[in-house]
Amino acid sequence: MEEAVFELLEIQKVDKDTEMADRLVDFVENFSWSEVKDHTLRTIKNWAFEEWETPFAATISGRIVAMATIMKTDYYPLPDIYPWISTLFVTEEYRGQRISGKLIDFANQYAKKLGFGRTYIPTEFVGLYEKYGYCYIKDIVNYGNGIDRLYAKELK
């Protein structure tokens, strides 16, 4: 099934005031990641993206199955570290098929075109982003005083 998914998978940058932006709002309203749902909805509905920040949507047969964003700031008081690949979410039905890797690659290509030499991903997971070429940098404290792991990838 994995090969069939990749043949049908399309990833695109989502632009403001488009049908895809509206569809992304619907997707987020229905996804299961409750910890970020409200913040993500506000960000997209108010289009609180600045400069080069943007969401990306992954679709299969026109249906959004995953998303990610690239942001200058994330849930961390670290203004000198960016761009962040953030809000990476794949619907449960499509997990385990490396769609997140395709989204990360797409975001990294976008970042590279903008002149960035690396991207960052914060996470509480060990072993997930290493598969995509990310290296652990250090533990970081988020605004909620939780500890997460900071990963970085050099863009070549």
N, C-alpha and C positions, 0 to 999 in steps of 0.2 A: 504493500500500500504506500510505502514511503516514496517510491519513485513516481507513482501516480499523483501523489500530493504535490510533489515538486513540479510536475508538468503543468498542473493547474494553478499553482501558487503564483500570485502577482503581488508585488510590494510597490507601494507608491508613497510619495510625500503627499500629505494632505494640506490643502490650501484653505485659507479663510473664505467663508461665505460660499462654499461649494456643496454640492449634494453629498460628496464624500465626508465633509466635515459634519453634516447633519447625521449621516449614517454612523459616523464614529461616536457621536453623542449617544445614539441609540445603543450601540455596542457597549459602551461604558455603563450606561444605565442598567444593562442586563448582565454585566460580568460579575464574577464571584469574589473578586478581590476587594472586600469591603473596606479594608484599611485605607485604600487610596481612591476609592470610588468618588466620594464627594469632592475631594480636591481636584481630581482629574476632570470631573464634569464641569466644575467652575472654570478651570483653566481653558477647556475647549469652548464652552459656551461663551465666555467673555473674551476669548481669543487672547489670553494673557501671555502670548509668545512674543518675545522681543527679538529684534535683529534677525538672526539666522535660526533661532529656535523653531522647532516644528514637530508635529506628530507624523508618524508613518502608520499605514494600515496594510496588513497582509490579507488578501482575499483569495478565496477558492470558489470558482464559479460565481464570482461577483459578491459572495457573502464574506463579510469581515470575520476572520477567525483569530486575529492577533493584532497587537499594536505595540508601538514603542514611541518614545519621544527622545529628542536630543535637546538638552537644556544647558543654559549657562549656570543656573543654580539648581540645587536639589535640596533635599531635606537635611542639609548639613551646613554648619557655619564655616564654610571653607571657600571664600570668594575667589581665591587664587587658583582653584582647581576647577577646570572645565575643558571641554564639554563633557557633560554627563549623558550617558545613555540611560534612560529612566523609563519608568512606567511600562516595563516589558511584560506583556501579558499574552498568553496563548490560551484559548478556550480548552477546557478539559478534554474535549473530544479529539483535539488535534495535538495534544502533548506527546512528547516522545518521538516526534517526527522531524526534529531539528529545525522547526519553523523559527524558533527564537534565534538560532544561529544565522538564518537567512536575514532576519530583521536586523540583527547586530551588524552583519556584513554590509547591508544597505545603508545603515546609519553611519558606519565607518567610512564608506565611500563618499557619502555626503559630507562628512566632516573633513575628509582629505581634500575634496574639491574646494572647500572653504579655506584651506591652508593649515588646518590643525595637524599636528604630528602625533597626537595620541588622544584616546578617549578613556573615560573612567566609568566604572560601574560599581555602585555600592550594593552590598548584599549581606544577608546573614548566612548564606549557603556556602559550603566548602565543596569544591569539586565540580561545580556547574560551569562557571565561566572560564575555568582553565581549559576546557575543551575547545573554547573559541579563541585561544591565544592570549587570554588575560593573565596577568601575574599579580599575585597578592602584594600590596604595598605596605599597608598597616591597618590597624583597627582605628575606626573613627567614631566619634560621638555625634548622634543626630540631635535634632532640636528637642526630641522627647526624652533625652538623656539615655537612649538605648545605644548599645555598641553594635556597629556593623563592620564589615570588612570592606576595604577599599581595594579595587582591582584596577589595573591600567593595561592598555594595549598600545604598543607603538604601531603607527600606521605606516606601512611601507608601500 
